[in-house]
Amino acid sequence: LISFRVSIVIFVHIVFPIAAHIFLFKHSEHFGKTGKHVC
């Protein structure tokens, strides 16, 4: 069974970076900075 702390670490190191990249990608498109966060 995965402990609560391990699930927090997984969330911070996997889910948060993905959400941050999506957030930065949308804002980079909004400001016209294309090509910086391309998959």
C-alpha positions as CSV (number, residue, x, y, z in Angstrom):
1,L,0.0,0.0,0.0
2,I,1.4,3.4,-1.0
3,S,1.6,5.8,1.9
4,F,0.1,9.2,1.9
5,R,3.5,10.9,1.8
6,V,4.6,8.9,-1.2
7,S,1.5,9.9,-3.0
8,I,2.2,13.5,-2.2
9,V,5.7,13.2,-3.6
10,I,4.4,11.5,-6.8
11,F,1.8,14.3,-7.2
12,V,4.4,17.1,-6.7
13,H,7.0,15.5,-9.0
14,I,4.7,14.3,-11.8
15,V,1.2,16.0,-11.7
16,F,2.4,19.5,-10.8
17,P,5.1,19.7,-13.4
18,I,2.7,18.6,-16.1
19,A,0.1,21.1,-15.0
20,A,2.8,23.8,-14.8
21,H,4.0,23.0,-18.4
22,I,0.4,23.2,-19.7
23,F,-0.1,26.5,-17.8
24,L,3.1,28.0,-19.2
25,F,2.3,26.7,-22.7
26,K,-1.1,28.4,-22.7
27,H,0.4,31.7,-21.4
28,S,3.3,31.5,-23.9
29,E,0.7,31.1,-26.7
30,H,-1.2,34.1,-25.2
31,F,1.9,36.3,-25.2
32,G,3.0,35.0,-28.6
33,K,6.1,33.1,-27.3
34,T,5.7,30.0,-29.5
35,G,8.3,27.3,-29.8
36,K,9.4,27.5,-26.2
37,H,7.3,24.7,-24.7
38,V,6.7,22.5,-27.7
39,C,6.0,18.8,-26.9
